[in-house]
């Protein structure tokens, strides 16, 4: 299994000049926990719901005046779509992060999240259980 098979293909993005309030509203509307900060086609960073809560709201900053560029995480690690999903999952664990942008020649083509991996694992386990159930039923019929 490779990253492109389980990644989210249309990640939600925001410009670095958007306000924190705009970022939070976009996360709420799109039901996501992160936004890729993109200028044109260039990936500049990432903003998460936790960053909004901790680095802006809890710090007492004005959500209207504080821009995404003021608190985004800039040292973003990205992965290619052909990377083995297990390696990407290990990278998420090692870096203690929840999101990995997926890029081709510097252009964002998706995002891989811990949730994407968990959903894949759940679906995989469900398939195994269905197959095992079918085998048990065949044996009982014999």
BAROLO-529597 format. One record per residue: residue number from 1; residue in three letters; y, x, z of N, C-alpha, C in turn. Coordinates in Angstrom, 1 decimal, padded with zeros to 4 digits, always signed. Layout:
BEGIN
<pt resi="NUM" resn="ALA" n_y="Y" n_x="X" n_z="Z" ca_y="Y" ca_x="X" ca_z="Z" c_y="Y" c_x="X" c_z="Z"/>
...
This chain:
BEGIN
<pt resi="1" resn="UNK" n_y="-001.2" n_x="+000.9" n_z="+000.0" ca_y="+000.0" ca_x="+000.0" ca_z="+000.0" c_y="+001.2" c_x="+000.9" c_z="+000.0"/>
<pt resi="2" resn="UNK" n_y="+002.2" n_x="+000.6" n_z="-000.9" ca_y="+003.4" ca_x="+001.3" ca_z="-000.9" c_y="+004.6" c_x="+000.5" c_z="-000.5"/>
<pt resi="3" resn="UNK" n_y="+005.7" n_x="+001.1" n_z="-000.2" ca_y="+006.9" ca_x="+000.5" ca_z="+000.3" c_y="+007.4" c_x="-000.7" c_z="-000.6"/>
<pt resi="4" resn="UNK" n_y="+007.4" n_x="-000.5" n_z="-001.9" ca_y="+007.9" ca_x="-001.6" ca_z="-002.7" c_y="+007.1" c_x="-002.8" c_z="-002.7"/>
<pt resi="5" resn="UNK" n_y="+005.9" n_x="-002.8" n_z="-002.2" ca_y="+005.0" ca_x="-004.0" ca_z="-002.1" c_y="+005.4" c_x="-004.8" c_z="-000.9"/>
<pt resi="6" resn="UNK" n_y="+006.1" n_x="-004.3" n_z="+000.1" ca_y="+006.4" ca_x="-005.0" ca_z="+001.3" c_y="+007.9" c_x="-005.1" c_z="+001.7"/>
<pt resi="7" resn="UNK" n_y="+008.7" n_x="-004.3" n_z="+001.0" ca_y="+010.1" ca_x="-004.3" ca_z="+001.3" c_y="+010.8" c_x="-005.6" c_z="+000.9"/>
<pt resi="8" resn="UNK" n_y="+012.0" n_x="-005.7" n_z="+001.5" ca_y="+012.9" ca_x="-006.8" ca_z="+001.1" c_y="+013.7" c_x="-006.4" c_z="-000.1"/>
<pt resi="9" resn="UNK" n_y="+013.6" n_x="-007.1" n_z="-001.2" ca_y="+014.1" ca_x="-006.6" ca_z="-002.4" c_y="+015.6" c_x="-006.8" c_z="-002.6"/>
<pt resi="10" resn="UNK" n_y="+016.2" n_x="-007.7" n_z="-001.9" ca_y="+017.7" ca_x="-007.9" ca_z="-002.0" c_y="+018.3" c_x="-007.8" c_z="-000.7"/>
<pt resi="11" resn="UNK" n_y="+018.5" n_x="-006.6" n_z="-000.2" ca_y="+019.1" ca_x="-006.4" ca_z="+001.1" c_y="+020.6" c_x="-006.9" c_z="+001.1"/>
<pt resi="12" resn="UNK" n_y="+021.0" n_x="-007.3" n_z="+002.2" ca_y="+022.4" ca_x="-007.8" ca_z="+002.3" c_y="+023.3" c_x="-006.6" c_z="+002.6"/>
<pt resi="13" resn="UNK" n_y="+024.4" n_x="-006.6" n_z="+001.9" ca_y="+025.3" ca_x="-005.4" ca_z="+002.1" c_y="+026.7" c_x="-005.9" c_z="+002.4"/>
<pt resi="14" resn="UNK" n_y="+027.6" n_x="-005.0" n_z="+002.8" ca_y="+029.0" ca_x="-005.3" ca_z="+003.1" c_y="+029.8" c_x="-004.0" c_z="+002.8"/>
<pt resi="15" resn="UNK" n_y="+031.1" n_x="-004.2" n_z="+002.6" ca_y="+031.9" ca_x="-003.1" ca_z="+002.3" c_y="+032.4" c_x="-002.5" c_z="+003.6"/>
<pt resi="16" resn="UNK" n_y="+032.8" n_x="-001.2" n_z="+003.5" ca_y="+033.2" ca_x="-000.5" ca_z="+004.7" c_y="+034.5" c_x="-001.0" c_z="+005.3"/>
<pt resi="17" resn="UNK" n_y="+035.3" n_x="-001.7" n_z="+004.5" ca_y="+036.6" ca_x="-002.2" ca_z="+005.0" c_y="+036.5" c_x="-003.6" c_z="+005.6"/>
<pt resi="18" resn="UNK" n_y="+035.3" n_x="-004.2" n_z="+005.6" ca_y="+035.2" ca_x="-005.5" ca_z="+006.2" c_y="+035.3" c_x="-005.5" c_z="+007.7"/>
<pt resi="19" resn="UNK" n_y="+035.7" n_x="-006.5" n_z="+008.3" ca_y="+035.9" ca_x="-006.6" ca_z="+009.8" c_y="+034.5" c_x="-006.8" c_z="+010.4"/>
<pt resi="20" resn="UNK" n_y="+034.5" n_x="-006.5" n_z="+011.7" ca_y="+033.3" ca_x="-006.7" ca_z="+012.5" c_y="+032.9" c_x="-008.2" c_z="+012.5"/>
<pt resi="21" resn="UNK" n_y="+033.9" n_x="-009.0" n_z="+012.6" ca_y="+033.7" ca_x="-010.5" ca_z="+012.6" c_y="+033.0" c_x="-010.9" c_z="+011.3"/>
<pt resi="22" resn="UNK" n_y="+033.5" n_x="-010.4" n_z="+010.2" ca_y="+032.9" ca_x="-010.7" ca_z="+008.9" c_y="+031.4" c_x="-010.2" c_z="+008.8"/>
<pt resi="23" resn="UNK" n_y="+031.2" n_x="-009.0" n_z="+009.4" ca_y="+029.8" ca_x="-008.5" ca_z="+009.4" c_y="+028.9" c_x="-009.4" c_z="+010.2"/>
<pt resi="24" resn="UNK" n_y="+029.4" n_x="-009.8" n_z="+011.4" ca_y="+028.6" ca_x="-010.7" ca_z="+012.3" c_y="+028.3" c_x="-012.0" c_z="+011.6"/>
<pt resi="25" resn="UNK" n_y="+029.4" n_x="-012.6" n_z="+011.0" ca_y="+029.2" ca_x="-013.9" ca_z="+010.3" c_y="+028.2" c_x="-013.8" c_z="+009.1"/>
<pt resi="26" resn="UNK" n_y="+028.3" n_x="-012.7" n_z="+008.4" ca_y="+027.3" ca_x="-012.5" ca_z="+007.3" c_y="+025.9" c_x="-012.3" c_z="+007.8"/>
<pt resi="27" resn="UNK" n_y="+025.7" n_x="-011.6" n_z="+008.9" ca_y="+024.4" ca_x="-011.5" ca_z="+009.5" c_y="+023.8" c_x="-012.8" c_z="+009.9"/>
<pt resi="28" resn="UNK" n_y="+024.7" n_x="-013.6" n_z="+010.5" ca_y="+024.3" ca_x="-015.0" ca_z="+010.9" c_y="+023.9" c_x="-015.8" c_z="+009.7"/>
<pt resi="29" resn="UNK" n_y="+024.8" n_x="-015.9" n_z="+008.7" ca_y="+024.6" ca_x="-016.7" ca_z="+007.5" c_y="+023.3" c_x="-016.3" c_z="+006.8"/>
<pt resi="30" resn="UNK" n_y="+023.1" n_x="-015.0" n_z="+006.6" ca_y="+021.9" ca_x="-014.6" ca_z="+005.9" c_y="+020.7" c_x="-014.4" c_z="+006.8"/>
<pt resi="31" resn="UNK" n_y="+020.8" n_x="-014.6" n_z="+008.1" ca_y="+019.7" ca_x="-014.5" ca_z="+009.0" c_y="+019.1" c_x="-013.1" c_z="+008.9"/>
<pt resi="32" resn="UNK" n_y="+019.9" n_x="-012.0" n_z="+009.1" ca_y="+019.4" ca_x="-010.7" ca_z="+009.0" c_y="+020.0" c_x="-009.9" c_z="+010.2"/>
<pt resi="33" resn="UNK" n_y="+019.3" n_x="-008.8" n_z="+010.6" ca_y="+019.8" ca_x="-008.0" ca_z="+011.7" c_y="+020.5" c_x="-006.7" c_z="+011.3"/>
<pt resi="34" resn="UNK" n_y="+020.6" n_x="-006.5" n_z="+010.0" ca_y="+021.3" ca_x="-005.3" ca_z="+009.5" c_y="+022.0" c_x="-005.6" c_z="+008.2"/>
<pt resi="35" resn="UNK" n_y="+023.1" n_x="-004.8" n_z="+008.0" ca_y="+023.8" ca_x="-004.8" ca_z="+006.7" c_y="+023.9" c_x="-003.4" c_z="+006.2"/>
<pt resi="36" resn="UNK" n_y="+023.6" n_x="-003.2" n_z="+004.9" ca_y="+023.8" ca_x="-001.9" ca_z="+004.3" c_y="+025.3" c_x="-001.8" c_z="+004.0"/>
<pt resi="37" resn="UNK" n_y="+025.9" n_x="-000.7" n_z="+004.3" ca_y="+027.4" ca_x="-000.5" ca_z="+004.0" c_y="+027.4" c_x="+000.2" c_z="+002.7"/>
<pt resi="38" resn="UNK" n_y="+027.9" n_x="-000.5" n_z="+001.7" ca_y="+027.9" ca_x="+000.0" ca_z="+000.3" c_y="+029.3" c_x="-000.1" c_z="-000.3"/>
<pt resi="39" resn="UNK" n_y="+029.7" n_x="+001.0" n_z="-001.0" ca_y="+030.9" ca_x="+001.0" ca_z="-001.7" c_y="+030.6" c_x="+001.3" c_z="-003.2"/>
<pt resi="40" resn="UNK" n_y="+030.8" n_x="+000.3" n_z="-004.0" ca_y="+030.3" ca_x="+000.3" ca_z="-005.4" c_y="+028.8" c_x="+000.3" c_z="-005.4"/>
<pt resi="41" resn="UNK" n_y="+028.1" n_x="+001.4" n_z="-005.7" ca_y="+026.7" ca_x="+001.5" ca_z="-005.6" c_y="+026.3" c_x="+002.5" c_z="-004.6"/>
<pt resi="42" resn="UNK" n_y="+027.3" n_x="+003.1" n_z="-004.0" ca_y="+027.0" ca_x="+004.2" ca_z="-003.0" c_y="+026.7" c_x="+003.7" c_z="-001.6"/>
<pt resi="43" resn="UNK" n_y="+025.5" n_x="+004.1" n_z="-001.1" ca_y="+025.2" ca_x="+003.8" ca_z="+000.3" c_y="+025.9" c_x="+004.7" c_z="+001.2"/>
<pt resi="44" resn="UNK" n_y="+026.7" n_x="+004.1" n_z="+002.1" ca_y="+027.6" ca_x="+004.8" ca_z="+003.0" c_y="+027.0" c_x="+004.8" c_z="+004.4"/>
<pt resi="45" resn="UNK" n_y="+026.3" n_x="+003.8" n_z="+004.7" ca_y="+025.8" ca_x="+003.6" ca_z="+006.1" c_y="+025.1" c_x="+002.3" c_z="+006.3"/>
<pt resi="46" resn="UNK" n_y="+024.8" n_x="+002.0" n_z="+007.6" ca_y="+024.2" ca_x="+000.8" ca_z="+008.0" c_y="+024.8" c_x="+000.3" c_z="+009.3"/>
<pt resi="47" resn="UNK" n_y="+024.9" n_x="-001.0" n_z="+009.4" ca_y="+025.4" ca_x="-001.7" ca_z="+010.6" c_y="+024.3" c_x="-002.7" c_z="+011.1"/>
<pt resi="48" resn="UNK" n_y="+024.0" n_x="-002.7" n_z="+012.4" ca_y="+023.1" ca_x="-003.6" ca_z="+012.9" c_y="+023.7" c_x="-004.6" c_z="+013.9"/>
<pt resi="49" resn="UNK" n_y="+023.0" n_x="-005.6" n_z="+014.2" ca_y="+023.5" ca_x="-006.6" ca_z="+015.1" c_y="+023.7" c_x="-006.0" c_z="+016.5"/>
<pt resi="50" resn="UNK" n_y="+022.8" n_x="-005.0" n_z="+016.8" ca_y="+022.9" ca_x="-004.3" ca_z="+018.1" c_y="+024.2" c_x="-003.5" c_z="+018.2"/>
<pt resi="51" resn="UNK" n_y="+024.5" n_x="-002.8" n_z="+017.1" ca_y="+025.8" ca_x="-002.0" ca_z="+017.0" c_y="+027.0" c_x="-002.9" c_z="+017.2"/>
<pt resi="52" resn="UNK" n_y="+027.0" n_x="-004.1" n_z="+016.6" ca_y="+028.1" ca_x="-005.0" ca_z="+016.8" c_y="+028.3" c_x="-005.4" c_z="+018.2"/>
<pt resi="53" resn="UNK" n_y="+027.1" n_x="-005.7" n_z="+018.9" ca_y="+027.2" ca_x="-006.1" ca_z="+020.3" c_y="+027.6" c_x="-005.0" c_z="+021.2"/>
<pt resi="54" resn="UNK" n_y="+027.0" n_x="-003.8" n_z="+021.0" ca_y="+027.2" ca_x="-002.7" ca_z="+022.0" c_y="+028.5" c_x="-001.9" c_z="+021.7"/>
<pt resi="55" resn="UNK" n_y="+028.7" n_x="-001.5" n_z="+020.4" ca_y="+029.7" ca_x="-000.6" ca_z="+020.1" c_y="+031.1" c_x="-001.3" c_z="+019.9"/>
<pt resi="56" resn="UNK" n_y="+031.1" n_x="-002.6" n_z="+019.6" ca_y="+032.3" ca_x="-003.3" ca_z="+019.4" c_y="+032.6" c_x="-004.3" c_z="+020.5"/>
<pt resi="57" resn="UNK" n_y="+031.7" n_x="-005.3" n_z="+020.6" ca_y="+032.0" ca_x="-006.4" ca_z="+021.6" c_y="+032.0" c_x="-005.9" c_z="+023.0"/>
<pt resi="58" resn="UNK" n_y="+030.9" n_x="-005.2" n_z="+023.4" ca_y="+030.8" ca_x="-004.6" ca_z="+024.8" c_y="+031.9" c_x="-003.6" c_z="+025.1"/>
<pt resi="59" resn="UNK" n_y="+032.3" n_x="-002.9" n_z="+024.1" ca_y="+033.4" ca_x="-001.9" ca_z="+024.3" c_y="+034.8" c_x="-002.5" c_z="+024.3"/>
<pt resi="60" resn="UNK" n_y="+034.8" n_x="-003.9" n_z="+024.1" ca_y="+036.1" ca_x="-004.6" ca_z="+024.2" c_y="+037.0" c_x="-004.4" c_z="+023.0"/>
<pt resi="61" resn="UNK" n_y="+036.4" n_x="-004.0" n_z="+021.9" ca_y="+037.2" ca_x="-003.8" ca_z="+020.7" c_y="+037.5" c_x="-005.2" c_z="+020.0"/>
<pt resi="62" resn="UNK" n_y="+038.6" n_x="-005.3" n_z="+019.3" ca_y="+038.9" ca_x="-006.5" ca_z="+018.6" c_y="+038.0" c_x="-006.6" c_z="+017.3"/>
<pt resi="63" resn="UNK" n_y="+037.3" n_x="-007.7" n_z="+017.3" ca_y="+036.3" ca_x="-007.9" ca_z="+016.1" c_y="+037.0" c_x="-008.2" c_z="+014.8"/>
<pt resi="64" resn="UNK" n_y="+038.3" n_x="-008.6" n_z="+014.9" ca_y="+039.1" ca_x="-008.9" ca_z="+013.7" c_y="+039.6" c_x="-007.6" c_z="+013.1"/>
<pt resi="65" resn="UNK" n_y="+040.0" n_x="-006.7" n_z="+014.0" ca_y="+040.7" ca_x="-005.4" ca_z="+013.6" c_y="+039.7" c_x="-004.3" c_z="+013.4"/>
<pt resi="66" resn="UNK" n_y="+038.6" n_x="-004.3" n_z="+014.1" ca_y="+037.6" ca_x="-003.2" ca_z="+014.0" c_y="+036.9" c_x="-003.3" c_z="+012.7"/>
<pt resi="67" resn="UNK" n_y="+036.9" n_x="-002.3" n_z="+011.8" ca_y="+036.3" ca_x="-002.3" ca_z="+010.5" c_y="+034.9" c_x="-001.8" c_z="+010.6"/>
<pt resi="68" resn="UNK" n_y="+034.0" n_x="-002.2" n_z="+009.7" ca_y="+032.7" ca_x="-001.7" ca_z="+009.6" c_y="+032.6" c_x="-000.2" c_z="+009.6"/>
<pt resi="69" resn="UNK" n_y="+033.5" n_x="+000.5" n_z="+008.8" ca_y="+033.6" ca_x="+001.9" ca_z="+008.7" c_y="+033.8" c_x="+002.6" c_z="+010.1"/>
<pt resi="70" resn="UNK" n_y="+034.4" n_x="+001.9" n_z="+011.0" ca_y="+034.7" ca_x="+002.5" ca_z="+012.3" c_y="+033.5" c_x="+002.7" c_z="+013.2"/>
<pt resi="71" resn="UNK" n_y="+032.4" n_x="+001.9" n_z="+013.0" ca_y="+031.3" ca_x="+002.1" ca_z="+013.9" c_y="+029.9" c_x="+002.1" c_z="+013.1"/>
<pt resi="72" resn="UNK" n_y="+029.9" n_x="+002.1" n_z="+011.8" ca_y="+028.7" ca_x="+002.2" ca_z="+011.1" c_y="+027.9" c_x="+003.5" c_z="+011.3"/>
<pt resi="73" resn="UNK" n_y="+026.6" n_x="+003.4" n_z="+011.2" ca_y="+025.8" ca_x="+004.6" ca_z="+011.3" c_y="+025.8" c_x="+005.3" c_z="+009.9"/>
<pt resi="74" resn="UNK" n_y="+026.3" n_x="+006.5" n_z="+009.8" ca_y="+026.4" ca_x="+007.1" ca_z="+008.5" c_y="+025.2" c_x="+008.0" c_z="+008.1"/>
<pt resi="75" resn="UNK" n_y="+024.5" n_x="+008.5" n_z="+009.1" ca_y="+023.3" ca_x="+009.4" ca_z="+008.8" c_y="+022.1" c_x="+008.6" c_z="+008.5"/>
<pt resi="76" resn="UNK" n_y="+022.2" n_x="+007.9" n_z="+007.4" ca_y="+021.1" ca_x="+007.0" ca_z="+007.0" c_y="+020.0" c_x="+007.7" c_z="+006.3"/>
<pt resi="77" resn="UNK" n_y="+018.8" n_x="+007.5" n_z="+006.7" ca_y="+017.6" ca_x="+008.0" ca_z="+006.0" c_y="+017.1" c_x="+007.0" c_z="+005.1"/>
<pt resi="78" resn="UNK" n_y="+016.8" n_x="+007.3" n_z="+003.9" ca_y="+016.3" ca_x="+006.4" ca_z="+002.9" c_y="+015.0" c_x="+006.9" c_z="+002.4"/>
<pt resi="79" resn="UNK" n_y="+014.2" n_x="+006.0" n_z="+001.8" ca_y="+012.9" ca_x="+006.3" ca_z="+001.3" c_y="+012.7" c_x="+005.8" c_z="-000.1"/>
<pt resi="80" resn="UNK" n_y="+011.9" n_x="+006.4" n_z="-000.9" ca_y="+011.6" ca_x="+005.9" ca_z="-002.3" c_y="+010.6" c_x="+004.7" c_z="-002.2"/>
<pt resi="81" resn="UNK" n_y="+010.7" n_x="+003.8" n_z="-003.2" ca_y="+009.8" ca_x="+002.7" ca_z="-003.2" c_y="+008.3" c_x="+003.1" c_z="-003.4"/>
<pt resi="82" resn="UNK" n_y="+008.0" n_x="+004.3" n_z="-003.9" ca_y="+006.6" ca_x="+004.7" ca_z="-004.1" c_y="+006.0" c_x="+005.3" c_z="-002.8"/>
<pt resi="83" resn="UNK" n_y="+006.8" n_x="+005.5" n_z="-001.8" ca_y="+006.2" ca_x="+006.1" ca_z="-000.5" c_y="+005.1" c_x="+005.2" c_z="+000.1"/>
<pt resi="84" resn="UNK" n_y="+004.1" n_x="+005.8" n_z="+000.6" ca_y="+003.1" ca_x="+005.0" ca_z="+001.3" c_y="+003.7" c_x="+004.3" c_z="+002.5"/>
<pt resi="85" resn="UNK" n_y="+003.4" n_x="+003.0" n_z="+002.6" ca_y="+004.0" ca_x="+002.2" ca_z="+003.6" c_y="+003.6" c_x="+002.7" c_z="+005.0"/>
<pt resi="86" resn="UNK" n_y="+002.4" n_x="+003.2" n_z="+005.2" ca_y="+002.1" ca_x="+003.8" ca_z="+006.5" c_y="+003.0" c_x="+005.0" c_z="+006.9"/>
<pt resi="87" resn="UNK" n_y="+003.3" n_x="+005.8" n_z="+005.9" ca_y="+004.2" ca_x="+006.9" ca_z="+006.1" c_y="+005.6" c_x="+006.4" c_z="+006.5"/>
<pt resi="88" resn="UNK" n_y="+006.1" n_x="+005.4" n_z="+005.8" ca_y="+007.4" ca_x="+004.8" ca_z="+006.1" c_y="+007.4" c_x="+004.2" c_z="+007.5"/>
<pt resi="89" resn="UNK" n_y="+006.3" n_x="+003.6" n_z="+007.9" ca_y="+006.2" ca_x="+003.0" ca_z="+009.2" c_y="+006.2" c_x="+004.1" c_z="+010.3"/>
<pt resi="90" resn="UNK" n_y="+005.5" n_x="+005.2" n_z="+010.0" ca_y="+005.5" ca_x="+006.3" ca_z="+011.0" c_y="+007.0" c_x="+006.9" c_z="+011.1"/>
<pt resi="91" resn="UNK" n_y="+007.7" n_x="+007.0" n_z="+010.0" ca_y="+009.0" ca_x="+007.5" ca_z="+010.0" c_y="+010.0" c_x="+006.6" c_z="+010.8"/>
<pt resi="92" resn="UNK" n_y="+009.8" n_x="+005.3" n_z="+010.7" ca_y="+010.6" ca_x="+004.3" ca_z="+011.5" c_y="+010.3" c_x="+004.6" c_z="+013.0"/>
<pt resi="93" resn="UNK" n_y="+009.0" n_x="+004.8" n_z="+013.3" ca_y="+008.7" ca_x="+005.1" ca_z="+014.7" c_y="+009.2" c_x="+006.4" c_z="+015.2"/>
<pt resi="94" resn="UNK" n_y="+009.1" n_x="+007.4" n_z="+014.4" ca_y="+009.6" ca_x="+008.8" ca_z="+014.8" c_y="+011.1" c_x="+008.8" c_z="+015.0"/>
<pt resi="95" resn="UNK" n_y="+011.8" n_x="+008.1" n_z="+014.1" ca_y="+013.3" ca_x="+008.1" ca_z="+014.2" c_y="+013.8" c_x="+007.1" c_z="+015.1"/>
<pt resi="96" resn="UNK" n_y="+012.9" n_x="+006.2" n_z="+015.6" ca_y="+013.3" ca_x="+005.2" ca_z="+016.5" c_y="+014.4" c_x="+004.3" c_z="+015.9"/>
<pt resi="97" resn="UNK" n_y="+014.1" n_x="+003.8" n_z="+014.7" ca_y="+015.0" ca_x="+002.9" ca_z="+014.0" c_y="+014.2" c_x="+001.7" c_z="+013.5"/>
<pt resi="98" resn="UNK" n_y="+014.9" n_x="+000.7" n_z="+013.1" ca_y="+014.3" ca_x="-000.5" ca_z="+012.6" c_y="+014.4" c_x="-000.8" c_z="+011.1"/>
<pt resi="99" resn="UNK" n_y="+015.2" n_x="+000.0" n_z="+010.5" ca_y="+015.5" ca_x="-000.3" ca_z="+009.1" c_y="+015.5" c_x="+001.0" c_z="+008.2"/>
<pt resi="100" resn="UNK" n_y="+015.0" n_x="+001.0" n_z="+007.0" ca_y="+015.0" ca_x="+002.1" ca_z="+006.1" c_y="+015.5" c_x="+001.6" c_z="+004.7"/>
<pt resi="101" resn="UNK" n_y="+016.6" n_x="+002.0" n_z="+004.3" ca_y="+017.0" ca_x="+001.6" ca_z="+002.9" c_y="+016.0" c_x="+002.2" c_z="+001.9"/>
<pt resi="102" resn="UNK" n_y="+015.8" n_x="+001.5" n_z="+000.9" ca_y="+014.9" ca_x="+002.0" ca_z="-000.2" c_y="+015.7" c_x="+002.3" c_z="-001.4"/>
<pt resi="103" resn="UNK" n_y="+015.7" n_x="+003.6" n_z="-001.9" ca_y="+016.6" ca_x="+004.0" ca_z="-003.0" c_y="+015.8" c_x="+004.6" c_z="-004.1"/>
<pt resi="104" resn="UNK" n_y="+016.4" n_x="+004.5" n_z="-005.3" ca_y="+016.0" ca_x="+005.2" ca_z="-006.5" c_y="+017.2" c_x="+005.9" c_z="-007.1"/>
<pt resi="105" resn="UNK" n_y="+017.2" n_x="+007.2" n_z="-007.1" ca_y="+018.3" ca_x="+008.0" ca_z="-007.6" c_y="+019.6" c_x="+007.6" c_z="-006.9"/>
<pt resi="106" resn="UNK" n_y="+019.6" n_x="+007.4" n_z="-005.6" ca_y="+020.8" ca_x="+007.1" ca_z="-004.8" c_y="+021.2" c_x="+005.6" c_z="-004.9"/>
<pt resi="107" resn="UNK" n_y="+020.5" n_x="+004.8" n_z="-005.7" ca_y="+020.9" ca_x="+003.4" ca_z="-005.8" c_y="+019.9" c_x="+002.6" c_z="-004.9"/>
<pt resi="108" resn="UNK" n_y="+020.5" n_x="+001.7" n_z="-004.1" ca_y="+019.7" ca_x="+000.9" ca_z="-003.2" c_y="+018.9" c_x="-000.2" c_z="-004.0"/>
<pt resi="109" resn="UNK" n_y="+017.6" n_x="-000.2" n_z="-003.8" ca_y="+016.7" ca_x="-001.2" ca_z="-004.5" c_y="+016.1" c_x="-002.2" c_z="-003.5"/>
<pt resi="110" resn="UNK" n_y="+016.2" n_x="-001.9" n_z="-002.2" ca_y="+015.6" ca_x="-002.7" ca_z="-001.2" c_y="+015.8" c_x="-002.1" c_z="+000.2"/>
<pt resi="111" resn="UNK" n_y="+015.2" n_x="-002.8" n_z="+001.2" ca_y="+015.2" ca_x="-002.3" ca_z="+002.6" c_y="+013.9" c_x="-002.6" c_z="+003.2"/>
<pt resi="112" resn="UNK" n_y="+013.4" n_x="-001.7" n_z="+004.0" ca_y="+012.1" ca_x="-001.9" ca_z="+004.7" c_y="+012.5" c_x="-002.0" c_z="+006.2"/>
<pt resi="113" resn="UNK" n_y="+012.0" n_x="-003.0" n_z="+006.8" ca_y="+012.3" ca_x="-003.2" ca_z="+008.2" c_y="+011.0" c_x="-003.3" c_z="+009.0"/>
<pt resi="114" resn="UNK" n_y="+011.1" n_x="-003.1" n_z="+010.3" ca_y="+010.0" ca_x="-003.3" ca_z="+011.2" c_y="+009.4" c_x="-004.7" c_z="+011.0"/>
<pt resi="115" resn="UNK" n_y="+010.2" n_x="-005.7" n_z="+010.7" ca_y="+009.7" ca_x="-007.0" ca_z="+010.5" c_y="+008.9" c_x="-007.1" c_z="+009.2"/>
<pt resi="116" resn="UNK" n_y="+009.3" n_x="-006.4" n_z="+008.2" ca_y="+008.5" ca_x="-006.4" ca_z="+006.9" c_y="+007.1" c_x="-005.9" c_z="+007.2"/>
<pt resi="117" resn="UNK" n_y="+007.1" n_x="-004.8" n_z="+007.9" ca_y="+005.8" ca_x="-004.2" ca_z="+008.2" c_y="+004.9" c_x="-005.2" c_z="+009.1"/>
<pt resi="118" resn="UNK" n_y="+005.5" n_x="-005.8" n_z="+010.1" ca_y="+004.8" ca_x="-006.7" ca_z="+011.0" c_y="+004.3" c_x="-007.9" c_z="+010.2"/>
<pt resi="119" resn="UNK" n_y="+005.1" n_x="-008.4" n_z="+009.3" ca_y="+004.7" ca_x="-009.6" ca_z="+008.5" c_y="+003.5" c_x="-009.2" c_z="+007.6"/>
<pt resi="120" resn="UNK" n_y="+003.6" n_x="-008.0" n_z="+007.0" ca_y="+002.5" ca_x="-007.5" ca_z="+006.2" c_y="+001.2" c_x="-007.4" c_z="+007.0"/>
<pt resi="121" resn="UNK" n_y="+001.3" n_x="-006.8" n_z="+008.2" ca_y="+000.2" ca_x="-006.6" ca_z="+009.1" c_y="-000.4" c_x="-008.0" c_z="+009.5"/>
<pt resi="122" resn="UNK" n_y="+000.4" n_x="-008.9" n_z="+009.8" ca_y="-000.1" ca_x="-010.3" ca_z="+010.1" c_y="-000.8" c_x="-010.9" c_z="+009.0"/>
<pt resi="123" resn="UNK" n_y="-000.2" n_x="-010.8" n_z="+007.8" ca_y="-000.9" ca_x="-011.4" ca_z="+006.6" c_y="-002.2" c_x="-010.7" c_z="+006.3"/>
<pt resi="124" resn="UNK" n_y="-002.2" n_x="-009.4" n_z="+006.5" ca_y="-003.5" ca_x="-008.6" ca_z="+006.2" c_y="-004.6" c_x="-009.0" c_z="+007.2"/>
<pt resi="125" resn="UNK" n_y="-004.2" n_x="-009.2" n_z="+008.5" ca_y="-005.2" ca_x="-009.6" ca_z="+009.5" c_y="-005.7" c_x="-011.0" c_z="+009.2"/>
<pt resi="126" resn="UNK" n_y="-004.7" n_x="-011.9" n_z="+008.8" ca_y="-005.1" ca_x="-013.3" ca_z="+008.5" c_y="-006.2" c_x="-013.3" c_z="+007.4"/>
<pt resi="127" resn="UNK" n_y="-006.0" n_x="-012.4" n_z="+006.3" ca_y="-006.9" ca_x="-012.3" ca_z="+005.2" c_y="-008.3" c_x="-011.9" c_z="+005.7"/>
<pt resi="128" resn="UNK" n_y="-008.3" n_x="-010.9" n_z="+006.5" ca_y="-009.5" ca_x="-010.3" ca_z="+007.1" c_y="-010.3" c_x="-011.4" c_z="+007.9"/>
<pt resi="129" resn="UNK" n_y="-009.5" n_x="-012.2" n_z="+008.7" ca_y="-010.2" ca_x="-013.2" ca_z="+009.5" c_y="-010.7" c_x="-014.3" c_z="+008.6"/>
<pt resi="130" resn="UNK" n_y="-010.0" n_x="-014.7" n_z="+007.6" ca_y="-010.5" ca_x="-015.7" ca_z="+006.6" c_y="-011.8" c_x="-015.2" c_z="+006.0"/>
<pt resi="131" resn="UNK" n_y="-011.8" n_x="-014.0" n_z="+005.5" ca_y="-013.0" ca_x="-013.4" ca_z="+004.9" c_y="-014.1" c_x="-013.4" c_z="+005.8"/>
<pt resi="132" resn="UNK" n_y="-013.9" n_x="-012.9" n_z="+007.1" ca_y="-015.0" ca_x="-012.9" ca_z="+008.0" c_y="-015.5" c_x="-014.3" c_z="+008.3"/>
<pt resi="133" resn="UNK" n_y="-014.6" n_x="-015.3" n_z="+008.4" ca_y="-015.0" ca_x="-016.6" ca_z="+008.6" c_y="-015.9" c_x="-017.1" c_z="+007.5"/>
<pt resi="134" resn="UNK" n_y="-015.5" n_x="-016.8" n_z="+006.3" ca_y="-016.3" ca_x="-017.2" ca_z="+005.1" c_y="-017.7" c_x="-016.6" c_z="+005.2"/>
<pt resi="135" resn="UNK" n_y="-017.8" n_x="-015.3" n_z="+005.6" ca_y="-019.1" ca_x="-014.7" ca_z="+005.6" c_y="-020.0" c_x="-015.3" c_z="+006.7"/>
<pt resi="136" resn="UNK" n_y="-019.4" n_x="-015.6" n_z="+007.8" ca_y="-020.1" ca_x="-016.3" ca_z="+008.9" c_y="-020.7" c_x="-017.6" c_z="+008.4"/>
<pt resi="137" resn="UNK" n_y="-019.9" n_x="-018.4" n_z="+007.7" ca_y="-020.3" ca_x="-019.7" ca_z="+007.2" c_y="-021.4" c_x="-019.5" c_z="+006.2"/>
<pt resi="138" resn="UNK" n_y="-021.4" n_x="-018.5" n_z="+005.4" ca_y="-022.5" ca_x="-018.3" ca_z="+004.4" c_y="-023.8" c_x="-017.9" c_z="+005.1"/>
<pt resi="139" resn="UNK" n_y="-023.7" n_x="-017.1" n_z="+006.2" ca_y="-024.9" ca_x="-016.8" ca_z="+006.9" c_y="-025.5" c_x="-018.0" c_z="+007.6"/>
<pt resi="140" resn="UNK" n_y="-024.6" n_x="-018.8" n_z="+008.1" ca_y="-025.1" ca_x="-020.0" ca_z="+008.8" c_y="-025.8" c_x="-021.0" c_z="+007.8"/>
<pt resi="141" resn="UNK" n_y="-025.4" n_x="-021.0" n_z="+006.6" ca_y="-026.0" ca_x="-021.8" ca_z="+005.6" c_y="-027.3" c_x="-021.4" c_z="+005.2"/>
<pt resi="142" resn="UNK" n_y="-027.6" n_x="-020.1" n_z="+005.3" ca_y="-028.9" ca_x="-019.5" ca_z="+004.9" c_y="-030.0" c_x="-019.9" c_z="+005.8"/>
